Every structure is written in structure tokens, then in C-alpha cells.
């Protein structure tokens, strides 16, 4: 654990540590998102874009909790206001997510689960930026 704390990029660029934490939360978020999506499409027969919207919404709540408590540690701010900002940031990310997802699946005929993974990686950078510099911005 000491190696991680003393990692030179974390000391030189503190935002790197937050980004790594954000990605770790994002990875668990992605697993939840994909599992809920798979459950809704494969077991319950939902249309893939509706299922993607619903799975994204479930994952957003998970992500908010852990990013607020662990990644950005902004527990002293108004939780409702912060959640609304987080929700707006994620709605923007959702729009980018669904647009790219539609492009890859319907227009480029990419397998939906592979497309979902690719889109998640791309949108992670947008989502981190919105949350770092707007939702969880230091006062």
C-alpha cells in the first residue's frame, strides 16, 4: 500500500490519484451496468436502448455514493445539490453513451456487449472531467 501512496505520478499530479480511484469505482459501476443491462435484455426482453438507460441509472446511484465518499471525499457539501449536479453530469454522459452505443450497434453492427465496453471507456473521460471540475469541485 505504501508503494501506491508514494507513486510519483500521485505526488506530482494529485488528480491522477483521483482519476485512478474514479476508474476503480467506474469499473465496479461498469460491472453493475453490464449485469443489469444483460438481465434486462437477455432475461426480461427489454429493448436494448431502454435497458441501457435503466442500467445506467442504477449504476449512477452506486457511482455517486462511492465517488462522493471515497474518490472526491466531499461529504461536507449539500448532498441533494451535489446529487443533482452528479445526475446532470451523468445525464450528459448518458447522452454521449447512448449516441455512441447506437452508432456502434445499429450503424456499425458491432456486438452490443463489446460496444457497451468500448463506449464505457470513452465516456469515462468525459464523466470524470464533469464530476471533477463541476460536481465535486472544491469550494
DSSP file (Angstrom, degrees, kcal/mol; ACC not computed):
  #  RESIDUE AA STRUCTURE BP1 BP2  ACC     N-H-->O    O-->H-N    N-H-->O    O-->H-N    TCO  KAPPA ALPHA  PHI   PSI    X-CA   Y-CA   Z-CA
    1    1 A X     >        0   0    0      0, 0.0     4,-1.9     0, 0.0     5,-0.2   0.000 360.0 360.0 360.0 -32.6    0.0    0.0    0.0
    2    2 A X  H  >  +     0   0    0      1,-0.2     4,-2.2     2,-0.2     5,-0.1   0.866 360.0  58.6 -63.6 -35.8    2.9    2.3    0.7
    3    3 A X  H  > S+     0   0    0      1,-0.2     4,-0.5     2,-0.2    -1,-0.2   0.908 105.5  49.4 -58.7 -41.9    4.0    1.9   -2.9
    4    4 A X  H >4 S+     0   0    0      1,-0.2     3,-0.9     2,-0.2    -1,-0.2   0.925 111.2  48.5 -65.0 -44.5    0.7    3.2   -4.1
    5    5 A X  H 3< S+     0   0    0     -4,-1.9    -1,-0.2     1,-0.2    -2,-0.2   0.847 115.7  44.0 -64.3 -33.6    0.9    6.3   -1.8
    6    6 A X  H 3< S+     0   0    0     -4,-2.2    -1,-0.2    -5,-0.2    -2,-0.2   0.407  78.3 135.1 -94.4   3.6    4.4    7.1   -2.9
    7    7 A X    XX  -     0   0    0     -3,-0.9     4,-1.4    -4,-0.5     3,-1.0  -0.317  59.6-131.1 -55.3 127.3    3.8    6.6   -6.6
    8    8 A X  H 3> S+     0   0    0      1,-0.3     4,-2.7     2,-0.2     5,-0.3   0.803 102.6  55.1 -58.6 -35.0    5.5    9.6   -8.3
    9    9 A X  H 3> S+     0   0    0      1,-0.2     4,-2.7     2,-0.2     7,-0.4   0.859 105.3  53.8 -67.1 -32.9    2.5   10.5  -10.5
   10   10 A X  H <4 S+     0   0    0     -3,-1.0    -1,-0.2     2,-0.2    -2,-0.2   0.870 113.8  42.0 -68.6 -35.5    0.2   10.7   -7.5
   11   11 A X  H  < S+     0   0    0     -4,-1.4     3,-0.4     1,-0.1    -2,-0.2   0.910 121.0  40.1 -76.6 -42.7    2.6   13.2   -5.8
   12   12 A X  H  < S+     0   0    0     -4,-2.7     2,-0.4     1,-0.3    -2,-0.2   0.888 131.7  24.6 -74.2 -39.2    3.4   15.2   -8.9
   13   13 A X    >X  -     0   0    0     -4,-2.7     3,-2.3    -5,-0.3     4,-0.6  -0.799  65.8-174.6-128.9  88.2   -0.2   15.2  -10.2
   14   14 A X  H >> S+     0   0    0     -2,-0.4     4,-1.4    -3,-0.4     3,-0.6   0.782  82.7  67.9 -55.5 -28.0   -2.7   14.7   -7.4
   15   15 A X  H 3> S+     0   0    0      1,-0.2     4,-2.5     2,-0.2    -1,-0.3   0.781  89.6  66.0 -63.6 -24.3   -5.6   14.5  -10.0
   16   16 A X  H <> S+     0   0    0     -3,-2.3     4,-2.5    -7,-0.4    -1,-0.2   0.913  99.1  50.2 -62.5 -42.7   -4.0   11.2  -11.2
   17   17 A X  H <X S+     0   0    0     -4,-0.6     4,-2.4    -3,-0.6    -1,-0.2   0.919 111.5  48.2 -62.5 -43.5   -4.8    9.5   -7.9
   18   18 A X  H  X S+     0   0    0     -4,-1.4     4,-3.1     1,-0.2    -1,-0.2   0.899 110.6  51.6 -63.0 -39.7   -8.4   10.8   -8.1
   19   19 A X  H  X S+     0   0    0     -4,-2.5     4,-2.5     2,-0.2    -2,-0.2   0.909 109.5  49.5 -64.8 -40.5   -8.7    9.5  -11.7
   20   20 A X  H  X S+     0   0    0     -4,-2.5     4,-2.2     2,-0.2    -2,-0.2   0.928 113.7  45.9 -63.2 -44.4   -7.4    6.1  -10.7
   21   21 A X  H  X S+     0   0    0     -4,-2.4     4,-2.7     2,-0.2     5,-0.3   0.923 111.6  52.3 -62.1 -43.7  -10.0    6.0   -7.8
   22   22 A X  H  X S+     0   0    0     -4,-3.1     4,-2.7     1,-0.2    -2,-0.2   0.900 110.1  49.1 -58.6 -41.4  -12.6    7.2  -10.2
   23   23 A X  H  X S+     0   0    0     -4,-2.5     4,-2.4     2,-0.2    -1,-0.2   0.870 109.2  51.7 -68.0 -36.8  -11.7    4.4  -12.6
   24   24 A X  H  X S+     0   0    0     -4,-2.2     4,-1.8     2,-0.2    -2,-0.2   0.935 114.0  42.8 -65.3 -44.9  -11.8    1.8   -9.9
   25   25 A X  H  X S+     0   0    0     -4,-2.7     4,-2.6     1,-0.2    -2,-0.2   0.917 113.9  53.9 -63.0 -41.4  -15.3    3.0   -8.9
   26   26 A X  H  X S+     0   0    0     -4,-2.7     4,-2.9    -5,-0.3    -2,-0.2   0.850 103.8  55.3 -61.2 -35.6  -16.1    3.1  -12.6
   27   27 A X  H  X S+     0   0    0     -4,-2.4     4,-2.2     2,-0.2    -1,-0.2   0.936 111.3  42.6 -65.1 -45.3  -15.0   -0.5  -13.1
   28   28 A X  H  X S+     0   0    0     -4,-1.8     4,-2.2     1,-0.2    -2,-0.2   0.885 114.4  53.2 -65.8 -36.1  -17.4   -1.7  -10.4
   29   29 A X  H  X S+     0   0    0     -4,-2.6     4,-3.0     2,-0.2    -2,-0.2   0.909 107.5  51.0 -60.9 -43.8  -20.0    0.7  -11.8
   30   30 A X  H  X S+     0   0    0     -4,-2.9     4,-3.1     2,-0.2     5,-0.3   0.901 107.9  52.3 -62.0 -42.2  -19.4   -0.9  -15.3
   31   31 A X  H  X S+     0   0    0     -4,-2.2     4,-2.5     2,-0.2    -1,-0.2   0.922 112.8  44.6 -61.4 -43.4  -19.9   -4.4  -13.9
   32   32 A X  H  X S+     0   0    0     -4,-2.2     4,-2.8     2,-0.2     5,-0.3   0.936 113.9  50.7 -64.3 -46.2  -23.2   -3.3  -12.3
   33   33 A X  H  X S+     0   0    0     -4,-3.0     4,-2.5     1,-0.2    -2,-0.2   0.929 114.0  43.3 -57.3 -48.8  -24.2   -1.5  -15.5
   34   34 A X  H  X S+     0   0    0     -4,-3.1     4,-3.0     2,-0.2    -1,-0.2   0.897 113.9  50.8 -68.1 -40.2  -23.5   -4.5  -17.7
   35   35 A X  H  X S+     0   0    0     -4,-2.5     4,-2.7    -5,-0.3    -2,-0.2   0.941 113.5  44.0 -63.2 -46.7  -25.1   -7.0  -15.3
   36   36 A X  H  X S+     0   0    0     -4,-2.8     4,-2.7     2,-0.2    -2,-0.2   0.914 115.1  50.0 -64.2 -41.8  -28.3   -5.0  -15.1
   37   37 A X  H  X S+     0   0    0     -4,-2.5     4,-2.6    -5,-0.3     5,-0.3   0.937 112.2  47.3 -59.6 -47.3  -28.3   -4.5  -18.9
   38   38 A X  H  X>S+     0   0    0     -4,-3.0     4,-2.9     1,-0.2     5,-0.7   0.918 112.9  49.3 -61.2 -44.9  -27.7   -8.2  -19.5
   39   39 A X  I  X>S+     0   0    0     -4,-2.7     5,-1.4    -5,-0.2     4,-1.3   0.922 113.9  45.4 -60.4 -45.7  -30.5   -9.1  -17.1
   40   40 A X  I  <5S+     0   0    0     -4,-2.7     6,-2.9     3,-0.2    -2,-0.2   0.878 122.9  34.1 -69.2 -37.9  -32.9   -6.6  -18.7
   41   41 A X  I  <5S+     0   0    0     -4,-2.6     4,-0.4     4,-0.2    -2,-0.2   0.912 126.8  34.3 -84.6 -44.3  -32.2   -7.6  -22.3
   42   42 A X  I  <5S+     0   0    0     -4,-2.9    -3,-0.2    -5,-0.3    -2,-0.1   0.849 131.7  25.6 -84.1 -34.6  -31.5  -11.3  -22.0
   43   43 A X  I  <<S+     0   0    0     -4,-1.3    -3,-0.2    -5,-0.7    -4,-0.1   0.812 132.7  30.6 -99.0 -35.6  -33.9  -12.3  -19.3
   44   44 A X  S   <S-     0   0    0     -5,-1.4    -3,-0.2     2,-0.1    -4,-0.1   0.519  96.6-126.7-106.9  -5.8  -36.6   -9.8  -19.4
   45   45 A X        +     0   0    0     -4,-0.4    -4,-0.2    -6,-0.2    -3,-0.1   0.720  45.1 166.0  73.8  23.5  -36.6   -8.9  -23.1
   46   46 A X        -     0   0    0     -6,-2.9    -1,-0.2    -9,-0.1     2,-0.1  -0.375  47.4 -96.5 -70.0 150.5  -36.2   -5.2  -22.9
   47   47 A X     >  -     0   0    0      1,-0.1     4,-2.7    -2,-0.1     3,-0.3  -0.443  39.2-118.4 -61.8 139.4  -35.3   -3.1  -25.9
   48   48 A X  H  > S+     0   0    0      1,-0.2     4,-2.2     2,-0.2     5,-0.1   0.816 109.9  48.2 -61.6 -35.8  -31.5   -2.5  -25.8
   49   49 A X  H  > S+     0   0    0      2,-0.2     4,-1.9     1,-0.2    -1,-0.2   0.882 113.8  47.2 -72.9 -35.9  -31.6    1.3  -25.6
   50   50 A X  H  > S+     0   0    0     -3,-0.3     4,-2.4     2,-0.2    -2,-0.2   0.923 113.6  48.5 -66.4 -44.4  -34.3    1.2  -22.8
   51   51 A X  H  X S+     0   0    0     -4,-2.7     4,-2.8     1,-0.2     5,-0.2   0.888 109.8  52.5 -62.3 -39.5  -32.3   -1.4  -20.9
   52   52 A X  H  X S+     0   0    0     -4,-2.2     4,-2.0    -5,-0.2    -1,-0.2   0.889 110.0  48.7 -64.3 -39.1  -29.1    0.7  -21.4
   53   53 A X  H  X S+     0   0    0     -4,-1.9     4,-1.9     2,-0.2    -2,-0.2   0.924 114.2  45.4 -65.9 -44.4  -30.9    3.7  -19.9
   54   54 A X  H  X S+     0   0    0     -4,-2.4     4,-1.9     2,-0.2    -2,-0.2   0.911 113.6  47.9 -67.4 -43.3  -32.2    1.8  -17.0
   55   55 A X  H  X S+     0   0    0     -4,-2.8     4,-2.2     1,-0.2    -1,-0.2   0.880 110.3  53.1 -66.6 -36.3  -28.9    0.0  -16.2
   56   56 A X  H  X S+     0   0    0     -4,-2.0     4,-2.1    -5,-0.2    -1,-0.2   0.897 107.2  52.3 -62.9 -41.0  -27.1    3.4  -16.4
   57   57 A X  H  X S+     0   0    0     -4,-1.9     4,-1.3     2,-0.2    -2,-0.2   0.893 110.0  47.6 -64.2 -40.9  -29.5    4.9  -13.9
   58   58 A X  H  X S+     0   0    0     -4,-1.9     4,-1.4     1,-0.2     3,-0.2   0.931 113.2  48.5 -64.1 -45.0  -28.9    2.0  -11.4
   59   59 A X  H  X S+     0   0    0     -4,-2.2     4,-2.7     1,-0.2    -2,-0.2   0.831 103.4  61.8 -66.4 -32.6  -25.1    2.4  -11.9
   60   60 A X  H  X S+     0   0    0     -4,-2.1     4,-2.7     1,-0.2    -1,-0.2   0.900 102.6  50.2 -61.6 -41.7  -25.2    6.2  -11.4
   61   61 A X  H  X S+     0   0    0     -4,-1.3     4,-1.8    -3,-0.2    -1,-0.2   0.915 112.3  47.2 -65.0 -42.2  -26.6    5.8   -7.9
   62   62 A X  H  X S+     0   0    0     -4,-1.4     4,-1.9     1,-0.2     5,-0.2   0.941 113.5  49.0 -59.6 -48.7  -23.8    3.4   -7.0
   63   63 A X  H  X S+     0   0    0     -4,-2.7     4,-2.8     1,-0.2     5,-0.3   0.890 107.5  54.2 -62.1 -42.8  -21.2    5.6   -8.5
   64   64 A X  H  X S+     0   0    0     -4,-2.7     4,-2.5     1,-0.2     5,-0.3   0.943 107.6  50.5 -58.4 -48.9  -22.4    8.7   -6.7
   65   65 A X  H  X S+     0   0    0     -4,-1.8     4,-2.0     1,-0.2     5,-0.2   0.940 117.1  37.9 -56.8 -51.6  -22.2    7.1   -3.3
   66   66 A X  H  X>S+     0   0    0     -4,-1.9     4,-2.6     2,-0.2     5,-1.3   0.847 116.3  50.5 -75.6 -33.6  -18.6    5.8   -3.8
   67   67 A X  I  <>S+     0   0    0     -4,-2.8     5,-2.8    -5,-0.2     6,-0.7   0.891 113.2  47.4 -69.5 -36.5  -17.3    8.8   -5.6
   68   68 A X  I  <5S+     0   0    0     -4,-2.5     6,-1.5    -5,-0.3    -2,-0.2   0.919 122.1  33.9 -67.6 -44.0  -18.7   11.2   -3.0
   69   69 A X  I  <5S+     0   0    0     -4,-2.0    -2,-0.2    -5,-0.3    -3,-0.2   0.844 135.9  13.6 -82.3 -35.6  -17.3    9.2   -0.1
   70   70 A X  I  <5S+     0   0    0     -4,-2.6    -3,-0.2    -5,-0.2    -2,-0.1   0.847 123.7  42.1-113.6 -50.5  -14.0    7.8   -1.5
   71   71 A X  I   <S+     0   0    0     -5,-1.3    -3,-0.2     1,-0.1    -4,-0.1   0.975 133.9  10.1 -70.2 -56.1  -12.8    9.4   -4.7
   72   72 A X  S   <S-     0   0    0     -5,-2.8    -4,-0.2    -6,-0.1    -1,-0.1   0.623  84.8-147.0-103.1 -16.2  -13.5   13.1   -4.1
   73   73 A X        +     0   0    0     -6,-0.7     2,-0.5     1,-0.2     3,-0.2   0.910  39.1 153.0  49.6  56.0  -14.4   13.0   -0.4
   74   74 A X    >   +     0   0    0     -6,-1.5     3,-0.5    -7,-0.2    -1,-0.2  -0.577  10.2 139.5-111.7  66.7  -16.9   15.8   -0.5
   75   75 A X  T 3   +     0   0    0     -2,-0.5    -1,-0.2     1,-0.2     4,-0.1   0.657  62.0  64.4 -84.9 -16.5  -19.0   14.8    2.5
   76   76 A X  T 3  S+     0   0    0     -3,-0.2    -1,-0.2     2,-0.1     2,-0.1   0.532  84.8  91.7 -87.3  -5.2  -19.5   18.3    3.8
   77   77 A X  S <  S-     0   0    0     -3,-0.5     2,-0.4     1,-0.1     3,-0.0  -0.475  96.8 -81.0 -87.1 161.1  -21.4   19.6    0.8
   78   78 A X     >  -     0   0    0      1,-0.2     4,-2.5    -2,-0.1     5,-0.2  -0.462  40.4-152.4 -61.2 114.7  -25.2   19.6    0.4
   79   79 A X  H  > S+     0   0    0     -2,-0.4     4,-2.8     1,-0.2     5,-0.2   0.866  90.2  50.7 -64.2 -38.9  -25.9   16.1   -0.7
   80   80 A X  H  > S+     0   0    0      2,-0.2     4,-2.4     1,-0.2    -1,-0.2   0.944 113.3  44.7 -66.2 -47.0  -29.1   16.9   -2.6
   81   81 A X  H  > S+     0   0    0      1,-0.2     4,-2.2     2,-0.2    -2,-0.2   0.912 115.7  48.4 -61.4 -42.2  -27.5   19.7   -4.6
   82   82 A X  H  X S+     0   0    0     -4,-2.5     4,-2.8     1,-0.2    -2,-0.2   0.903 110.5  50.4 -66.6 -40.8  -24.4   17.5   -5.2
   83   83 A X  H  X S+     0   0    0     -4,-2.8     4,-3.0     2,-0.2    -1,-0.2   0.904 109.3  51.8 -64.6 -39.5  -26.5   14.6   -6.4
   84   84 A X  H  X S+     0   0    0     -4,-2.4     4,-2.4     2,-0.2    -2,-0.2   0.918 111.9  46.0 -62.8 -42.7  -28.5   16.8   -8.8
   85   85 A X  H  X S+     0   0    0     -4,-2.2     4,-2.8     2,-0.2    -2,-0.2   0.917 113.6  49.6 -63.4 -42.8  -25.2   18.0  -10.3
   86   86 A X  H  X S+     0   0    0     -4,-2.8     4,-2.4     1,-0.2    -2,-0.2   0.906 110.6  50.4 -61.1 -42.3  -23.9   14.5  -10.4
   87   87 A X  H  X S+     0   0    0     -4,-3.0     4,-2.1     2,-0.2    -2,-0.2   0.914 111.3  47.6 -63.2 -43.9  -27.2   13.4  -12.1
   88   88 A X  H  X S+     0   0    0     -4,-2.4     4,-2.3     2,-0.2    -2,-0.2   0.928 111.9  50.1 -63.3 -45.5  -26.9   16.2  -14.7
   89   89 A X  H  X S+     0   0    0     -4,-2.8     4,-2.0     1,-0.2    -1,-0.2   0.908 114.2  45.2 -58.8 -41.9  -23.2   15.3  -15.4
   90   90 A X  H  X S+     0   0    0     -4,-2.4     4,-2.7     2,-0.2    -1,-0.2   0.788 107.6  57.4 -74.7 -27.3  -24.2   11.7  -15.8
   91   91 A X  H  X S+     0   0    0     -4,-2.1     4,-2.4     2,-0.2    -2,-0.2   0.901 108.1  48.0 -66.3 -40.0  -27.2   12.6  -18.0
   92   92 A X  H  X S+     0   0    0     -4,-2.3     4,-2.1     2,-0.2    -2,-0.2   0.927 113.8  47.0 -62.9 -44.0  -24.7   14.4  -20.3
   93   93 A X  H  X S+     0   0    0     -4,-2.0     4,-3.1     1,-0.2    -2,-0.2   0.879 109.4  54.6 -64.3 -37.3  -22.6   11.3  -20.2
   94   94 A X  H  X S+     0   0    0     -4,-2.7     4,-3.4     2,-0.2     5,-0.3   0.916 106.3  51.3 -62.6 -42.7  -25.6    9.1  -20.8
   95   95 A X  H  X S+     0   0    0     -4,-2.4     4,-2.2     2,-0.2    -2,-0.2   0.937 114.2  43.4 -59.7 -46.2  -26.5   11.1  -23.9
   96   96 A X  H  X S+     0   0    0     -4,-2.1     4,-2.4     2,-0.2     5,-0.3   0.908 114.8  51.7 -63.2 -41.6  -22.9   10.6  -25.2
   97   97 A X  H  X S+     0   0    0     -4,-3.1     4,-2.6     1,-0.2    -2,-0.2   0.948 113.0  42.1 -60.1 -52.3  -23.1    6.9  -24.1
   98   98 A X  H  X S+     0   0    0     -4,-3.4     4,-2.8     2,-0.2     5,-0.2   0.867 113.4  53.2 -67.4 -36.1  -26.3    6.2  -25.9
   99   99 A X  H  X S+     0   0    0     -4,-2.2     4,-2.2    -5,-0.3    -1,-0.2   0.947 114.7  40.4 -63.6 -48.1  -25.3    8.1  -29.0
  100  100 A X  H  X S+     0   0    0     -4,-2.4     4,-2.7     2,-0.2     5,-0.2   0.893 114.6  53.8 -66.9 -38.8  -22.1    6.2  -29.4
  101  101 A X  H  X S+     0   0    0     -4,-2.6     4,-2.7    -5,-0.3     5,-0.3   0.934 110.3  46.3 -60.8 -47.5  -23.8    3.0  -28.4
  102  102 A X  H  X>S+     0   0    0     -4,-2.8     4,-2.3     1,-0.2     5,-1.1   0.923 112.4  51.6 -60.0 -45.4  -26.4    3.4  -31.2
  103  103 A X  I  X>S+     0   0    0     -4,-2.2     5,-1.5    -5,-0.2     4,-0.7   0.929 114.8  41.6 -58.2 -47.8  -23.7    4.3  -33.7
  104  104 A X  I  <5S+     0   0    0     -4,-2.7     6,-2.9     3,-0.2    -2,-0.2   0.889 124.2  35.2 -70.0 -39.9  -21.6    1.2  -32.9
  105  105 A X  I  X5S+     0   0    0     -4,-2.7     4,-0.5     4,-0.2    -3,-0.2   0.959 128.6  27.9 -81.4 -54.0  -24.5   -1.2  -32.7
  106  106 A X  I  <5S+     0   0    0     -4,-2.3    -3,-0.2    -5,-0.3    -2,-0.1   0.871 132.2  30.3 -81.3 -37.0  -27.0    0.0  -35.3
  107  107 A X  I  <<S+     0   0    0     -5,-1.1    -3,-0.2    -4,-0.7    -4,-0.1   0.830 132.2  29.7 -94.3 -33.0  -24.8    1.7  -37.8
  108  108 A X  T  4<S-     0   0    0     -5,-1.5    -3,-0.2    -6,-0.3    -2,-0.1   0.432  96.5-131.6-106.3  -0.5  -21.5   -0.3  -37.5
  109  109 A X     <  +     0   0    0     -4,-0.5     2,-0.3    -6,-0.2    -4,-0.2   0.829  44.7 164.8  55.9  39.5  -23.1   -3.6  -36.5
  110  110 A X        -     0   0    0     -6,-2.9    -1,-0.2    -7,-0.1    -2,-0.1  -0.634  50.4 -91.8 -84.4 144.9  -20.8   -4.2  -33.5
  111  111 A X     >  -     0   0    0     -2,-0.3     4,-2.6     1,-0.1     3,-0.3  -0.331  38.6-127.2 -55.2 131.9  -21.8   -6.8  -30.9
  112  112 A X  H  > S+     0   0    0      1,-0.2     4,-2.4     2,-0.2     5,-0.1   0.841 104.2  48.9 -60.4 -39.9  -23.7   -4.9  -28.2
  113  113 A X  H  > S+     0   0    0      2,-0.2     4,-1.7     1,-0.2    -1,-0.2   0.885 113.8  46.9 -69.8 -36.0  -21.7   -6.1  -25.2
  114  114 A X  H  > S+     0   0    0     -3,-0.3     4,-2.3     2,-0.2    -2,-0.2   0.916 112.6  50.1 -67.1 -43.0  -18.4   -5.2  -26.9
  115  115 A X  H  X S+     0   0    0     -4,-2.6     4,-2.8     1,-0.2     5,-0.2   0.898 107.3  54.9 -60.9 -40.8  -19.8   -1.8  -27.9
  116  116 A X  H  X S+     0   0    0     -4,-2.4     4,-2.0    -5,-0.2    -1,-0.2   0.897 109.0  47.7 -61.3 -40.8  -21.0   -1.2  -24.4
  117  117 A X  H  X S+     0   0    0     -4,-1.7     4,-1.8     2,-0.2    -2,-0.2   0.927 112.8  47.9 -65.0 -45.8  -17.5   -1.8  -23.1
  118  118 A X  H  X S+     0   0    0     -4,-2.3     4,-2.0     1,-0.2    -2,-0.2   0.922 112.5  48.6 -61.5 -45.1  -15.9    0.5  -25.7
  119  119 A X  H  X S+     0   0    0     -4,-2.8     4,-3.0     1,-0.2     5,-0.3   0.892 107.4  56.1 -63.7 -40.0  -18.4    3.3  -25.0
  120  120 A X  H  X S+     0   0    0     -4,-2.0     4,-1.4    -5,-0.2    -1,-0.2   0.901 108.2  47.7 -60.2 -41.5  -17.9    3.0  -21.3
  121  121 A X  H  X S+     0   0    0     -4,-1.8     4,-0.7     2,-0.2    -1,-0.2   0.927 114.7  45.5 -65.6 -44.8  -14.1    3.6  -21.7
  122  122 A X  H >X S+     0   0    0     -4,-2.0     3,-0.8     1,-0.2     4,-0.7   0.932 114.6  46.4 -64.2 -47.0  -14.6    6.6  -24.0
  123  123 A X  H 3X S+     0   0    0     -4,-3.0     4,-2.8     1,-0.2    -1,-0.2   0.717  95.8  76.5 -72.6 -20.9  -17.3    8.2  -21.9
  124  124 A X  H 3X S+     0   0    0     -4,-1.4     4,-2.7    -5,-0.3    -1,-0.2   0.876  93.4  51.6 -57.2 -38.9  -15.3    7.7  -18.6
  125  125 A X  H <X S+     0   0    0     -3,-0.8     4,-2.0    -4,-0.7    -1,-0.2   0.913 112.2  45.0 -66.9 -42.3  -13.0   10.6  -19.6
  126  126 A X  H  X S+     0   0    0     -4,-0.7     4,-2.4     2,-0.2    -2,-0.2   0.936 114.7  49.1 -63.0 -47.1  -16.0   12.9  -20.2
  127  127 A X  H  X S+     0   0    0     -4,-2.8     4,-2.3     1,-0.2     5,-0.2   0.902 110.1  50.3 -63.1 -43.9  -17.7   11.8  -17.0
  128  128 A X  H  X S+     0   0    0     -4,-2.7     4,-3.2    -5,-0.2     5,-0.3   0.938 110.9  49.7 -59.7 -47.1  -14.5   12.2  -14.8
  129  129 A X  H  X S+     0   0    0     -4,-2.0     4,-2.3     1,-0.2    -2,-0.2   0.919 111.5  48.0 -60.4 -45.7  -14.0   15.7  -16.1
  130  130 A X  H  X>S+     0   0    0     -4,-2.4     5,-1.4     1,-0.2     4,-1.0   0.908 118.0  41.0 -61.7 -42.2  -17.6   16.8  -15.5
  131  131 A X  I  <>S+     0   0    0     -4,-2.3     5,-3.2     3,-0.2    -2,-0.2   0.876 116.2  48.0 -77.4 -37.4  -17.5   15.4  -12.0
  132  132 A X  I  <5S+     0   0    0     -4,-3.2     6,-0.2    -5,-0.2    -2,-0.2   0.937 122.9  31.3 -65.8 -47.1  -14.0   16.5  -11.0
  133  133 A X  I  <5S+     0   0    0     -4,-2.3    -1,-0.2    -5,-0.3    -2,-0.2   0.467 136.4  16.8 -98.4  -1.8  -14.4   20.1  -12.2
  134  134 A X  I ><5S+     0   0    0     -4,-1.0     3,-0.8    -5,-0.2    -3,-0.2   0.572 125.0  37.0-130.2 -64.0  -18.1   20.7  -11.6
  135  135 A X  I 3 <S+     0   0    0     -5,-1.4    -3,-0.2     1,-0.2    -4,-0.2   0.946 132.7  23.4 -62.7 -51.5  -19.9   18.2   -9.3
  136  136 A X  T 3 <S+     0   0    0     -5,-3.2    -1,-0.2    -6,-0.1     2,-0.1  -0.001  86.2 146.3-107.4  27.0  -17.1   17.7   -6.7
  137  137 A X    <   -     0   0    0     -3,-0.8    -4,-0.1     1,-0.1    -5,-0.0  -0.424  56.7-107.5 -64.3 132.9  -15.2   20.9   -7.4
  138  138 A X              0   0    0     -6,-0.2    -1,-0.1     1,-0.2   -64,-0.0  -0.317 360.0 360.0 -59.5 145.9  -13.6   22.2   -4.2
  139  139 A X              0   0    0     -3,-0.1    -1,-0.2     0, 0.0    -2,-0.1   0.490 360.0 360.0 -65.9 360.0  -15.3   25.3   -2.8
